[in-house]
């Protein structure tokens, strides 16, 4: 009887191990191979909502991955994205790090169709910074880019346009470090960097160099320096010649109120 029980347990454990192996193999096939990703996408398409459409999907979920012709159409807005490209290192998730080498969106058009319903007035509550912001994951964004972005607040309205924008940043339980930010648009251009700690006084340092064209006049060019914390922040502002303006502002408790 004991022998029969032992054989039964061995068979049961073998079946469990075979099932786990098949499951892991299937997940690896879907996640790490282009054929597996395409198969998973084909199976998922019938379950997508009617408001969502994708022209094509190429690559692997583990990266590199490219999505073309993404459209989201609802009663309140329309969103179109010509291309989304993703290159990342999913294995680093085991070390609690979301590591993205490149995330690029091109040809993004957002049109607001319906204004959001008014929010009922509520008793205002003072905003207070927490003692610290604990992130569940560390983040590394090697490069996040956006090209040819248009936003319309109504279908027939003039678009707000951003020609290009790039961001390089990291974040962990101690700080958020934006090592590079660059935005170019018809109405303005800005580039800079900033660093913010995620607890205590929330120390903040940053530098922004910007340019704003002015019709019939020389463009406004300047530099904005941030120094201090979210408890007490000093802003140094310089505007270059021919305007030649300098100023400094001290903000106490700019967030807490």
N, C-alpha and C positions, 0 to 999 in steps of 0.2 A: 504494500500500500504506500509506504514511504517512497519507494522507488517510482511508483506511478505519479505521486504528487510532485516529486523532483522533476520528472520528465515534463509534466504539465507546466511547472513554473519556468523551466528552461524554454519551452516552446512559446509561452506567453511573453517572456522577456525578449526572446528573439523577434517575435512579431512586433513588439513595441520598438525595438531598435531598428528594425527594417522600416517601420512607419516613420520614425524620426528621421532616418537617413533619406527616405524618399521625400519627406517634407522639406528638409534642408536643401536637397538637390533641386527640388522644384523652385524654391525661393532663390537659390543661386542662379538657376537658369533664367528666371524672370528678371532678376535684379542685375545680373552681371553680363548677360549676353544680349546682343541686339535682336536675335530671333525670339528669345524669351520675352523681351520687352514688347516687341511687336505683337506677339501672341496674346499677352496680357492686355494690351491696348485694344486689340480686336474683340476680345471677350468683354471688355468693359464698356465699349461704345453703346451697346443697346441700353445700358443702364444710365447713360448720361442724361441730364435734364434737357428739355427742348431749348432752353435758353442758352445752352453752351454748344459751341461747334469748334472743331479743330480740323484744319485742312490736312495736315500731315504731322507725323511724329517720327523722328529718326534718332538712332543711337541707343544708348543703354540708360536705365534708371541710375546705374552707378556712375554714369557720365563717360564721355561727353554726350549730352542730350540736346536735341534741337526740336522745338515746337514751332510750326508755321501756321499762320492763318487762324489764330485764336480769336473767337468772337463770343462775347457775352451780351445778350440782348434781354433786357427786362423792361418793365413798365416805367421804371424811374431813370434808367441810364442805358447807354450803349457803350461797350468797350471793344476796341479792335486792337490787336497786336500782330504786326506782320511776322515778327520773329522773336523767339526766346531761346537763348543758348545758356546751357549750364555745364560747368566743369567743377567737380567737387571731389572730396576725399571721404566717402562714407565710412571707411574703416576707422576714421578718427572719432566717430561717434561713440565707439567703445571707450574712449578716453574722455568722454563728455566734452568734445570739441566739435562744433559745426564749422568745418573748414571748406570754404568756397574759393576756388582759384579764380573763377570767372563766372559772373552772372550778367548777361547782356540782353537788353530789350531794345528792339528797333521798330520804328513805325507804330507808336502808341497813340491812339486817338480815343479820348473819353468825352462823351457828350451827355450832359445832364438833360433829361427829358422832363422830369417832374421834380418840383422842389420838395424837400423833406417836410413832413408834417410838423407844425409848430410843437415845440416841447413845452409841456405845461410848466408854469413858473413854480419853482420850489424855493424853500427857504435856503438862502445862500449859506454854505458851510465853509469855514476857513480852510484853505489849503495848507497842509503841513507836510514837509518832507519827512519821510521815514528815517529811522536811524541809519539804515543801509538798504540798498537794493541788491537782493541775492539772486543772481542769475543761475538758472538750472544748468546752463551750458556756457562754455566759453565760445567766443565767435572769432573767426578770422575771415575777413572779406578781402581777398587778394585784389579783386577789381569788380566793382558793380558799375555798370554803365547803362545809360539811357540815351537813345538817339531819336531825333524827330518825334518829339512829344507835342501833342495838341490837346488842349482842354477847352471845351465849349460849355458855358453855363446854360445855353439853350441851343436848339438845333440850328437856328439861323444866325446865331451870334458870332462875332469875331473871335477867333481862337487865341488863347494864351499859348505862346509857343516857347519851347525849350529846344534849341538845336542839339545840344549835347550836354551830358552831365556824367561825371565819374566820381566814384567814392572808393577810398582804400581805408580800411579801419579794422580795429580789433577791440574786443570787449571781454572782460573777465570779472571776477567778483571784486576786484580792486578798482578798476578804472575802465573808461571808454576812451580809446585813442583814435581820433580821426587824423590819420597822417596826411591825407590828401583829399581835398574837395575842390572840384572844378566844374563850374556851370557856365554855359554860354547860351545866351538868348538875345533876341532882337532888342529887348528892353533893358537888359543889364548883362554884366558878366562878373563872376566872382570866383576867387580861388583862395584857398587857405587851409588851415589845420587847427585842431583844438584837442584838448585833453580834459577829461572830467573824472574825478574820483567818484565812486558810487556809495559813499557813506560819510559819516562825520559832518564836516562843513561842506562837502561836495566841492572841493577845490576845482577851479576852472581857469585854464589859460587857453587863449586862442588868438589867432591872427587871420584877418580877412583882408584881401586886396580886391578892390572892386572898381567897376567902371559903369557909368550910366550915360548913354548918349542924350544930348539935349538939342532939340531942333533949333537950327540957326545960331547955336552957341557952341563954344568948346565943350567937349564931353566932361562930365564930372568924374574925376579919378581920386580915389582915396584909400585910406587904410584904417581899419578898425581893430584895436587891440583890446582883448578881454583879459583882466587880471584880478584874481580874488577867488571868490567862491559864490555858491548860490545863497549864502547867508549875507555876504557883503561883496559886491562886484563893482570894480572900477572899469569904465569904458573910456578909452582914449580914442578920439576921432581926429583924423587929419585929412583935409581935402587939398589936393595939389593946386599949383598955379594954373590958370590965372586967378582962381578964386582964393587960394591961400587962406584956409580957415583951419583953426585948431580948437579943440575943445575936450573937456573931460567931465564925466558924470560919475558920481558915486551913488550906487543903488544899495540901500540897506534892506535886507530881507526881500529880494526881488520875487521870490517864489512864495515864501510863507506870508500869509496875510490873514 
